[in-house]
Amino acid sequence: MNTSELVEYQQKVEAYIKEHKMTDLFENLTRLLVLSKPQDPMTFLIDVLENRRMQRLILVTGVVATTRQEIVISLANLFNYKVITVEDHFKSHWVNDDQVNEFIHSELKKTEKHFRGIVISGYPNNIKQAYYLQSLGIIQERFFYLESDIDFCRQYYEQISQTQEEVTKALTRDRLNKKDLEYIYGSYMDIFNTSKRTKEDIIENIKQIIRLRDRKFPPLRFPRVAIIRPPGLKERANQLAQIFSKRYGLVQLITFDIIQTQIQNKGALGPLIYNTLQNEEEIPNDIMNSIIYTEVLSTEARTKGWVLEGFPKNEAQLKFLEAQHVNLFVVLNEDEDVLINKSKQLKIDPLTKIKYEKVPLNNKPLLDRLSNFQIHNEQLLKSRITKYQTFVKLIEQKFGERVQVFKLEKDSTENIIRVTDVFLNNPKIYN
């Protein structure tokens, strides 16, 4: 086989693996072979795949044991999963990694097969434990990592440690362990911050992921997705952008964050954008188009694809974005009365003029400043909503089947992801 034939052959193999959504599976099987070095590789792989079909394995770990247990129990009750908890077994004494690994291995071997799956709480916590689990020839279905803000972690360790040196070592250990786990588990690992999201929200999100048997399959190509949302209501759109980014490996472009970066960098555009927002005016189209153009043309965005939230907002911006060949528009809309009611519930920071749907409980100075957003002119609010809904119709007319419209309140995240999966794996949208 000459060089050109070899290149063509490799391309066909890669295309086939991507088409059948087996990229992550092949990577993990290869890693298991290298770690285990079985005498009979074929029998080893057959056993791995057969065990994987029989019973699912979910890993849930992180630094907050109490919250983690509540989440694990909720998942186990819902799906009829067996729970293995490291803390319950070793709560009375300190143990090393070898003891923990031995315990996990023993529990996995004796777990009854009538359970649909197993949830291990509090394991693996570090690279040694992770490598050991893989060396057993076990492939996990998902890995959920629960973290907390550093201030919360520091307070926790101060309660159980004797010195500040011990606290610093614990925080450093957690940071390095998390980095190692991200390296090992890659696209199998979902991270939830318990300081920024409620326990109920995290449980619901994990339930949706498990129900969908989400394996973060890559789409056929590297798509470009735009999420369109009603004015001032960015919470749900941000959540979807984060999910799409992690699920498909896309570069996440949040318009609000991009604008704030421009202001903080104090470049030529910063003061102009800041003054415009302070006056509650719209940033000029030519400036917004220029900023977004720079983002979507970055090397990473062009090679990985992107998900853009909060843009475009009008016909001129839509015309600009059309030239960037958007594959899918995810549009969030609702009835007028629902949008008016949600707008009335917004909080505003009088210092920055930034509006919030959810109160940031972890930021006390901001929390103290927030006040109810005053609707001084309800007719003007209705006019903005009518303008938005007219804009949605324009997008539908212009892009047809590339537009998927969802109800902001009624459509579940699970349903939106399901529709998006089917859509992004349709070759027609990339023509």
N, C-alpha and C positions, 0 to 999 in steps of 0.2 A: 504494500500500500504506500503510494508516494505521498508527499506532503499535502498536496491539494486534496487528495482523496481522504487523507486523515482528517483534515480540517472540516471537510464536508460531512464526514461521518460523525465527528464530535458535535457539530451543529445539529445534526438530526437527532442524536441522542439527547442533547439538552432540550431541544424542542419537544420531544416526546415526553420527557420527564416533567416539563412544565405543563404540557397539555393535560396530563393525567394527575397533576397536583401531587407529585411525589418528592419534591425537592427536599423538604425537611426530613422526610422518612429516610431517604437515601443517605443524607448527611449523618443522621443518628445511627443508622445501621453500620455505616463505615466506622464511626467512632466506637461503637460497641465491639466490633471485630478487633480494632486496634487495642482496646483496653483489655479485652478478655483473652485474645490469642487462642481461640479454641482449636483442638486437634482436628475436629471435623466441622469446618465452617458452614457447610451446607445444612447439616443437621441443627447446628446452633441457630442459624437464621430462621429455619423453619419453626423451631421451638419458640423463638422470640415472637414471630408473627402470629403463631397460633395462640400464645398466651395473651397477646395484645387484643386479639379478637374476642377472647373469652371474658375479659374483665378490664374495665377502665381504671386508670390510676390518676388521681388528682393530688397534687402537692400544694399545700398552703403553709407558708412560713412567713417570718418577719419578726419585728421586735415587740409587738403588742399581743401578749399571750391571751389576755381576757377577751379582747375583741375578736381575735382569731378563732377562739373556741366557739364563740357565739355564731360566727359565720360558718364554721365547719359543721356544727350541729344542724344548722338550718339547711345546708346543702345535703347532708346525709339523710335527714328526714324526708326531704323532697324527692330525692332520687333513689332511696333505698340503698345507700352506700354504707359500707363498713368504715368505721373510724378507728384510726390508730393514732394515739396521742403520745408524743414523746414526753411532754411535761408530766402527765399523770403517772407515768412509770418511774421517772427519775426525780420527782419533786422533792424528795427528802434528802438527796445527797448529790454531790458533784460527780460528774462522769466525764470520761474522755470520748473522743470520736469513735474509737474501736468498740467501746461498750454500746454506744448508740447504734452504730451500724449493725452490730450483732443482734440487738433487740429488734430493729426494723426487719432484718432478714428473717428472723424467727417468726415474727408476726405475719409477714407476707406469706410464708410457707404454709401457715396453718389457717389462713383466712378461707372461710367457706365459699364455695363457688356460686352459691345461690344469690350472693350480692351482685348487683349490676356493676359495682365499682368499689374502689377503696379511696378514702381521703386520708392522707397522712398530714397531721397537724404538727408544725414545728420542725419539719425535716424536708430537705437538707438545709443546714444553716451555713455551710462553708464548702470550699472546693473539695476537700477530702471526702466529705459525706456525699457530695454530688457524684464524684467519680466512682465511689463505691457502689452507689445505686445503679449507675450505668453498667458497671462491671458485672452485675447480676444478670444482665441481659434483659432488663426491664425498661420499656419505653413509657414514659408518662404521657397522659393525654393532654394535661395542662399543668402549668406551674404558676400559682398566684402568690405574689410577694406583697406583704402588707408593711408599709413604712409609716413613719410619723415625722413631723417637723423636728428639727434638731433641738429646739428649745424644750419640746415635750420629752424627747429622749434624754436630754441632759438632766431634767428634773427627775425623771424615773431612776436614772443611774445614781444620782446624788442621794436618793433615799436608801439605796441598797449598798452603796460603796462607802469605804472609810475615808478616802482621800480624793482630791481633785485629779490627782495623777491617774487613779483607777478609772475615774469618769472619762478622762480624755482617752485612755487606752480603749475603753469600751466603745466609745463613739467612733474611734479610728477603725477598730475591728469590724464594726457593723458596716462602715462605708466600704472597706476593702472586700468584705465577704459579699456584699451586694454586687460589687463590680465583677467579682469572680463568677457569681451565679449568672449574671447577665451574659457573660462571655460564653458560659457553658450551654445555657438553655436558649439563648437567642430569641427567636420568634415564638418559642413555646411559653415565654415568661410574660405575664401581665403584672404591672405594678399599680397598687392602689395606695393613695395617701389617706390614712385614717384621720388626719388632722384637717383635711380639706373636704372630705366627703363623709356623709353620714353612713353609719353602719348599714342602714336599710338600703341606701343607694348602692353600696358596694355589693351587698348580697344579691340585689336584683340584677345588677350588671353581670355578676358571675353566673347567676342562673341562666341568663340569656345566652352567654357564651357557651355554657355546657349544653344547653338545649340544642343549640345550633351545631354542636360538635365542631366548634370553630377551631381550625388548625392553621389559620392565617395562610390559606392557599394563595399563591401569587396569581393575579389575573393574567390573561394571555399576553398582554403587552404592559407598557408603563402608562397608565391612564392619567388624564388630567380632569379633575373633578372640581366643580364650583358649587358651593353651598350658598343658596340665596335665602335670606331670612327677613322677617318684618323689621322695620326700624326700631332700634333700641332693645330688641329681644335677641340676645346673642348666646344665652346659656346653652340651649339645646343644640344650636349649630356648632358651638365650640366642642361639645361632647361628641357629636358625630364626627367632626374633623379629627379629633384625637383617635377615635375608634378606627376610622378609615386609614389614618396614617400608620397605625400599628398593624392593622390587619393586612394591608396591601404593601407596606413598606414605602409609602409615599412621603414626600417632603410636606410638612404641615405649614401652611401659610395663613396665619390669623391676621386679618386686616388691622384689627385693634392693636395687636402686639407690634405689628410692623410700624404703625403710626407712632406708637409710644417710643419705639426704638429711635425713630427719626428725631423726636423731641429730645430724648435723653442724650443723643449724640451731639446735640447742639451744633449741627452743621448748618448749611445755608438755608435748608428748608425748615429746620426746627422751629425757629421763632414764628415763621409765617403760619405753620400748621397749628402751633400752640395758640396764637392769637385768634385764628379762625375758630377753633374749638371753644375758646373762652367766650366768644360772641355767639356761640351756638349756631354757627353757619356751616355750610358744607364745604369741604376742601375742594378747590377747583379741580375739574376733571383732568386737565393736562398734568397737574402735579400727581394726582392719584394714579393715573395711567403710567406715568414715568416710574413711580415707586414700585408698582406691581410688575411692570415690565422687567425691572432689574431683578426682582425675586424669581419670576418664572423662567428667566433665562440663565439663572445660576447653573453651574455645572451639575450640582447635585440634583436640582429640580428637573433638568433635562434628561438625566440618566435614570432617575428613579421614578419620575412622574410626580404629580403634586395634587394636593387638595387645598383649595383656596376658599376660605370662609369670609363672608361679609363683603364680597365684591363679585359682580358690579352692582351698583345701586341705581343706575339710570341708563337711558338709551345710549348716551355717548360712551359710557364705560362698557356697555354691552358690545357696542360696535368694535371697540378696541380689543376686547377679550375674544371676539369671534376670530380674530386673526391668530390667536394662540391655539386654535383647534381644540376646544374643550370637548371631551368625549361624553361627559355626563353632567347635567345640571340637577342637583338635588335641591328642590324648592320646598321650603316650609311656609305654610299659609294657614289661615284660620278664618272663621267668620268674623265680621267686623266687631260685633259686640264682645267676642272673646279677646280680640287684640286690644280693644279699648280698655277692658277690665285689667288685662295684664300690664298695660302701660301705666295705669293708675297705681299699680302696686310697686312700681319701681322706686328705688332709693337713689338719691343723688349726693355726690360729694361736692359741696359748694366751693371747695378749693380748686378742684380739677375739672369740675363739670361732668365727671364720668358717672354714668348711671349703672346701677347694679340690680340684677334680678334676685340674686341670693346674697344675703348679708355675710361678708367675710369675717367669721367669728374669731379667726386667729390673728386679726389685725386690729388691736384695740384702738390705736389713735384714729384709724379710719372709721372704725365702728362708732366712735364718739362723735365724729363729724357728720355722719350720714343723716339725712333728713328725707321725709317723704317728697317725692317728685311732684311738684305742683303743676296741675294742668290748668293753666290760666285761660286757655282758649280751646275748648273741647271741639269746636268746629274745625279748628286748624288741625287737631289730632285726627279727626275723621278724614280730613282732606289728605293728610299724609298716608293714612291707611288705604284710602281709595286709590291714591297714586301708586302705592306699592302693588295693590292687587291688579291694577291696569298693567303695571310693569310685568307681573307674572304672566298675564295673558299674552303679552308681547313675546316673552321668552318662549312660551309654548308654541305660538304661531311660527316663530322664526326657526326653532330647532326641533320641533316635532317630537320624534321618538327618542331623542337624546335628553328629554326633560322628564323627570319623575317628580310629581307633586305629592307632598304628604301633609297631613293635618298636624299642626304643631302639638295639639293636645291629644288627639285620638289615635294617631299612628304610633305604635310602640317602636322602640329602638330595634327590637328583634325583627319586626316586619320590614323596617327600612333596610337593615343589613341583608335580609334575605333577598329583597328585590334588587339591591345593589350588586350582590354576588352574581345573580343570574345575568344582570345587565353587563357587568364588566367582563364577563366570560363569553360574551357574544362577539365573534370576530367582526361583525358588520359595523360596529361603532368605531373601529379603527381604520376603516377605509377612507 
